Amino acid sequence: MGTQKDPRWYFKTWSLVIAFVCVGPFMLPLVWVHPRFSLKLKLVITLVVLSITCIITGILIRSLKSIISYYQYEVYSRDYRPGFSG
């Protein structure tokens, strides 16, 4: 008979969104094996996920550089002498 089964829980939209939030681009294989997504939609989702991942990675790198330079400045700008508490 022509009844359509409910999709598995890992093919539902909410689970793909949660997977993206939790594991980022590692959820892309779920998108590519999704039976109801067209090739065009799969490509769009992939490009969006990879773009967001690149942006977040760039922000993380800039933040880490800023933190490292801050602490290097703090350590080298003080009269740092081990064992001296005055």
C-alpha positions as CSV (number, residue, x, y, z in Angstrom):
1,M,0.0,0.0,0.0
2,G,1.1,3.6,-0.6
3,T,1.5,4.6,3.1
4,Q,4.6,6.6,3.8
5,K,6.6,5.8,7.0
6,D,7.6,8.5,9.4
7,P,11.2,9.4,8.9
8,R,13.7,8.1,11.4
9,W,14.4,10.5,14.3
10,Y,17.9,11.3,12.9
11,F,16.3,12.5,9.6
12,K,14.0,15.0,11.3
13,T,14.8,18.7,11.0
14,W,15.1,19.3,14.7
15,S,17.7,16.5,15.1
16,L,19.8,18.0,12.3
17,V,19.7,21.4,13.9
18,I,20.7,19.9,17.3
19,A,23.5,17.9,15.6
20,F,24.8,21.0,13.9
21,V,24.9,22.9,17.2
22,C,26.6,20.0,19.0
23,V,29.0,18.7,16.5
24,G,29.1,21.3,13.7
25,P,30.2,20.0,10.3
26,F,30.3,16.4,11.5
27,M,26.5,16.3,10.9
28,L,26.9,16.7,7.2
29,P,26.9,12.9,6.4
30,L,23.3,12.9,7.9
31,V,22.4,15.6,5.4
32,W,23.9,13.7,2.5
33,V,22.1,10.4,3.3
34,H,18.8,12.1,3.9
35,P,16.3,10.5,1.6
36,R,14.0,13.5,1.0
37,F,16.6,16.3,0.5
38,S,17.3,17.2,-3.2
39,L,20.9,17.5,-4.4
40,K,20.4,21.3,-4.6
41,L,19.3,21.5,-1.0
42,K,22.1,19.2,0.2
43,L,24.6,21.5,-1.5
44,V,23.1,24.6,0.0
45,I,23.1,23.1,3.5
46,T,26.7,22.0,3.0
47,L,27.8,25.5,1.9
48,V,26.0,27.2,4.8
49,V,27.4,24.8,7.4
50,L,30.9,25.1,6.0
51,S,30.6,28.9,5.9
52,I,29.4,29.2,9.5
53,T,32.2,26.8,10.5
54,C,34.8,28.9,8.8
55,I,33.5,32.1,10.4
56,I,33.4,30.6,13.9
57,T,36.9,29.2,13.4
58,G,38.2,32.7,12.3
59,I,36.6,34.2,15.4
60,L,38.2,31.6,17.6
61,I,41.6,32.1,16.1
62,R,41.4,35.9,16.6
63,S,40.2,35.5,20.2
64,L,43.0,33.1,21.0
65,K,45.6,35.5,19.5
66,S,44.2,38.3,21.5
67,I,44.2,36.3,24.7
68,I,47.8,35.1,24.1
69,S,49.0,38.6,23.4
70,Y,47.3,40.0,26.5
71,Y,49.0,37.5,28.8
72,Q,52.3,37.9,27.1
73,Y,52.0,41.6,27.7
74,E,51.0,41.1,31.3
75,V,54.0,38.8,32.0
76,Y,56.6,40.9,30.3
77,S,55.4,44.3,31.4
78,R,55.8,43.6,35.1
79,D,58.9,43.5,37.1
80,Y,58.7,39.8,37.3
81,R,61.1,38.1,39.7
82,P,60.4,34.6,40.9
83,G,60.2,34.4,44.7
84,F,59.8,38.1,45.2
85,S,56.5,39.0,46.8
86,G,57.2,42.7,47.4
